[in-house]
Amino acid sequence: TSSPPTWVVRSTLAWLKSEPDLNRKIEIIPSDHRGGAKTPLRPGQQITLNDLWHLSLISSDNDATAALVRSSGYEDAEFVEKMNQVATDLNLKFSRFVEPT
């Protein structure tokens, strides 16, 4: 099996620092749609953060990642700062992110 892209790992690490309730359900909204890979997510759908986390980490689902970022309470720019801090903490000197997905 292949490993998830490094941006997925860093975005989920940054998200986990917000100590989410993995059983909490959120509603998928149109702004969560980021395109890219096919996603099973549809606006209006209720889904647990745990399921979104798995879609983001295992399937590299950008829509799931966008919903996770929204669930954290951070704006995209704040979340990107957290991703970049994770990269710094991991001593990844040549990684810099400009958006969360």
Backbone bond lengths (Angstrom), bond angles and torsions (degrees), N, CA, C in turn:
res aa  C-N    CA-C-N  psi(-1)  N-CA   C-N-CA  omega(-1)  CA-C   N-CA-C  phi
1 T - - - 1.450 - - 1.518 109.56 -
2 S 1.314 115.58 155.06 1.458 119.26 179.61 1.521 110.40 -95.48
3 S 1.310 115.84 157.03 1.458 122.04 179.08 1.520 109.52 -85.51
4 P 1.345 117.25 154.07 1.463 118.57 176.19 1.520 110.33 -69.18
5 P 1.334 117.19 153.95 1.469 119.75 177.10 1.531 110.60 -58.30
6 T 1.319 116.07 151.74 1.466 119.34 -176.79 1.524 112.16 -61.52
7 W 1.355 118.57 -31.81 1.467 118.92 179.74 1.519 110.22 -64.42
8 V 1.334 117.46 -33.75 1.463 120.59 179.27 1.524 109.71 -66.10
9 V 1.309 116.39 -44.25 1.460 120.14 179.73 1.527 109.76 -61.56
10 R 1.323 117.05 -45.08 1.463 119.51 -178.25 1.515 112.40 -68.99
11 S 1.330 117.49 -37.04 1.467 118.50 178.77 1.525 110.14 -67.48
12 T 1.333 117.65 -39.71 1.463 118.34 179.73 1.525 111.28 -72.39
13 L 1.319 118.43 -34.32 1.467 119.96 174.72 1.525 110.73 -62.91
14 A 1.321 116.53 -43.13 1.463 120.31 178.25 1.530 109.99 -63.45
15 W 1.333 117.20 -40.89 1.458 121.55 179.72 1.528 110.91 -65.67
16 L 1.326 117.60 -41.77 1.461 120.73 -179.43 1.524 112.58 -62.69
17 K 1.321 117.09 -26.39 1.468 120.28 178.20 1.526 111.66 -65.45
18 S 1.344 117.33 -18.25 1.466 120.18 177.46 1.532 111.19 -80.74
19 E 1.348 116.96 0.48 1.461 124.25 178.36 1.527 112.28 52.84
20 P 1.331 116.53 58.84 1.470 119.79 -176.77 1.528 112.70 -71.50
21 D 1.323 115.17 153.15 1.460 121.90 171.43 1.527 106.04 -84.82
22 L 1.317 117.41 104.35 1.462 121.81 -173.50 1.525 113.23 -64.23
23 N 1.328 117.52 -18.21 1.465 120.78 178.58 1.527 112.61 -87.89
24 R 1.335 116.83 -10.18 1.462 120.98 179.88 1.521 110.10 -64.88
25 K 1.323 116.18 137.58 1.459 120.67 175.95 1.520 109.30 -101.11
26 I 1.317 114.69 141.58 1.462 119.97 172.51 1.521 108.13 -127.95
27 E 1.314 115.10 162.09 1.458 120.82 178.36 1.522 109.23 -96.98
28 I 1.310 115.60 134.08 1.467 120.70 175.22 1.525 107.66 -73.39
29 I 1.320 116.82 131.52 1.464 121.88 179.79 1.529 109.03 -117.58
30 P 1.339 117.47 160.45 1.468 120.17 -176.46 1.526 114.50 -54.53
31 S 1.328 118.13 -34.45 1.466 119.40 -178.05 1.526 112.64 -71.23
32 D 1.333 118.18 -10.66 1.466 120.54 174.72 1.525 111.39 -72.71
33 H 1.328 116.83 -19.19 1.469 120.02 -177.90 1.528 109.77 -71.20
34 R 1.319 116.22 118.22 1.462 121.97 -179.90 1.520 112.60 -116.72
35 G 1.310 116.31 -7.24 1.469 119.04 179.88 1.516 110.63 81.90
36 G 1.306 114.34 -172.67 1.460 119.37 -178.24 1.509 109.93 99.39
37 A 1.315 115.57 -132.16 1.465 121.17 -176.66 1.523 110.89 -63.74
38 K 1.324 115.05 157.20 1.461 119.22 174.45 1.511 108.57 -61.61
39 T 1.308 115.80 139.65 1.451 121.01 -179.38 1.520 109.50 -128.32
40 P 1.325 116.63 145.66 1.456 118.79 175.46 1.531 112.19 -83.16
41 L 1.331 117.59 -2.74 1.457 121.73 -174.21 1.522 111.33 -80.95
42 R 1.334 115.12 139.04 1.457 121.72 179.08 1.529 109.24 -134.46
43 P 1.346 117.58 143.24 1.468 119.36 177.01 1.529 110.95 -53.84
44 G 1.333 114.96 138.09 1.449 121.68 -179.04 1.518 113.30 93.98
45 Q 1.323 117.02 -16.26 1.461 121.76 -179.54 1.525 110.11 -70.45
46 Q 1.319 117.00 137.74 1.453 123.30 173.66 1.525 107.33 -96.54
47 I 1.325 117.17 132.68 1.463 121.06 -177.71 1.516 109.56 -149.48
48 T 1.326 116.20 146.48 1.463 119.50 179.11 1.534 110.07 -75.38
49 L 1.314 114.74 154.38 1.461 119.87 175.79 1.526 110.27 -62.59
50 N 1.328 116.74 -33.34 1.460 120.39 177.41 1.533 110.63 -60.50
51 D 1.329 117.60 -45.46 1.460 120.48 178.91 1.529 111.38 -66.17
52 L 1.330 117.14 -39.04 1.467 119.94 176.35 1.524 110.64 -62.88
53 W 1.315 116.28 -42.05 1.461 121.57 179.47 1.524 110.22 -58.61
54 H 1.328 116.16 -45.48 1.460 119.69 178.64 1.525 111.90 -64.62
55 L 1.332 117.42 -41.38 1.469 119.68 177.50 1.525 110.95 -61.94
56 S 1.316 116.29 -40.42 1.462 120.48 179.67 1.523 111.18 -67.28
57 L 1.322 116.17 -48.62 1.460 120.88 -173.85 1.522 112.87 -74.64
58 I 1.311 117.83 -44.67 1.460 121.20 -174.33 1.524 112.27 -85.88
59 S 1.344 116.35 -40.97 1.468 120.09 -175.67 1.521 113.56 -100.60
60 S 1.326 117.74 -1.82 1.473 122.01 -175.81 1.525 110.54 52.68
61 D 1.334 115.93 41.30 1.459 122.41 -176.62 1.531 109.63 -79.04
62 N 1.339 116.37 109.49 1.467 121.29 -178.33 1.524 112.23 -61.98
63 D 1.333 117.32 -37.03 1.464 120.09 179.58 1.530 110.13 -64.30
64 A 1.323 116.98 -41.34 1.464 120.93 177.45 1.522 110.40 -63.49
65 T 1.327 116.84 -42.17 1.463 120.84 178.81 1.524 110.61 -62.48
66 A 1.333 117.12 -42.46 1.465 120.79 178.68 1.528 110.86 -61.65
67 A 1.333 117.32 -40.56 1.464 120.93 178.25 1.532 110.57 -66.73
68 L 1.329 117.14 -38.57 1.466 120.18 176.74 1.518 111.25 -62.63
69 V 1.323 116.16 -43.79 1.469 120.15 178.95 1.527 109.18 -59.90
70 R 1.324 116.46 -45.96 1.470 120.85 179.23 1.523 110.40 -60.59
71 S 1.330 117.19 -39.98 1.472 120.93 -178.46 1.526 112.27 -66.02
72 S 1.330 116.95 -22.70 1.466 120.83 -178.19 1.525 112.34 -73.29
73 G 1.333 116.52 -18.01 1.457 120.08 -177.77 1.517 113.40 88.56
74 Y 1.324 117.29 -3.25 1.457 121.05 179.24 1.522 110.68 -92.72
75 E 1.305 116.27 146.40 1.459 121.32 168.75 1.523 107.38 -71.55
76 D 1.335 117.43 159.71 1.465 120.42 -178.54 1.530 112.39 -52.47
77 A 1.331 117.22 -45.98 1.475 120.63 -177.24 1.528 111.51 -62.48
78 E 1.335 117.31 -40.05 1.467 120.60 177.88 1.527 110.50 -65.65
79 F 1.333 115.45 -40.32 1.450 119.75 -179.33 1.521 110.70 -65.93
80 V 1.317 117.18 -39.52 1.468 121.32 178.17 1.530 109.52 -61.94
81 E 1.323 117.34 -39.16 1.467 119.93 175.56 1.528 110.41 -58.67
82 K 1.320 116.32 -41.15 1.468 120.34 178.85 1.531 111.00 -66.51
83 M 1.330 117.12 -39.09 1.470 120.63 175.88 1.519 110.45 -61.41
84 N 1.326 116.73 -43.82 1.457 120.55 179.54 1.527 111.39 -66.53
85 Q 1.331 116.86 -31.93 1.464 119.58 175.93 1.519 110.52 -67.70
86 V 1.344 116.60 -39.09 1.471 119.99 176.07 1.525 109.43 -59.90
87 A 1.334 116.79 -43.87 1.466 120.59 178.92 1.525 110.36 -60.50
88 T 1.333 117.25 -42.91 1.462 121.34 177.82 1.520 110.79 -63.21
89 D 1.338 116.22 -44.76 1.464 120.54 179.98 1.529 111.66 -60.98
90 L 1.325 116.51 -31.95 1.468 121.41 179.65 1.529 112.28 -88.58
91 N 1.352 115.94 5.49 1.464 122.84 179.67 1.536 112.45 60.79
92 L 1.330 115.10 37.25 1.464 120.96 177.52 1.529 107.57 -93.81
93 K 1.297 115.34 86.26 1.460 122.31 -170.01 1.522 114.46 -68.51
94 F 1.322 117.57 -22.76 1.451 119.79 -174.48 1.527 112.57 -108.34
95 S 1.325 117.00 18.20 1.460 121.58 178.38 1.512 109.49 -110.36
96 R 1.341 114.96 128.64 1.468 120.61 177.11 1.518 106.46 -145.18
97 F 1.338 116.95 128.03 1.458 121.82 -177.79 1.502 111.09 -106.85
98 V 1.318 116.09 149.04 1.456 121.38 179.02 1.528 112.04 -121.20
99 E 1.334 117.10 -12.44 1.459 121.18 175.19 1.531 108.09 -155.01
100 P 1.337 117.42 155.26 1.468 120.18 -168.93 1.529 116.95 -76.83
101 T 1.320 119.02 -15.74 1.461 118.56 -177.38 1.512 110.94 -111.51
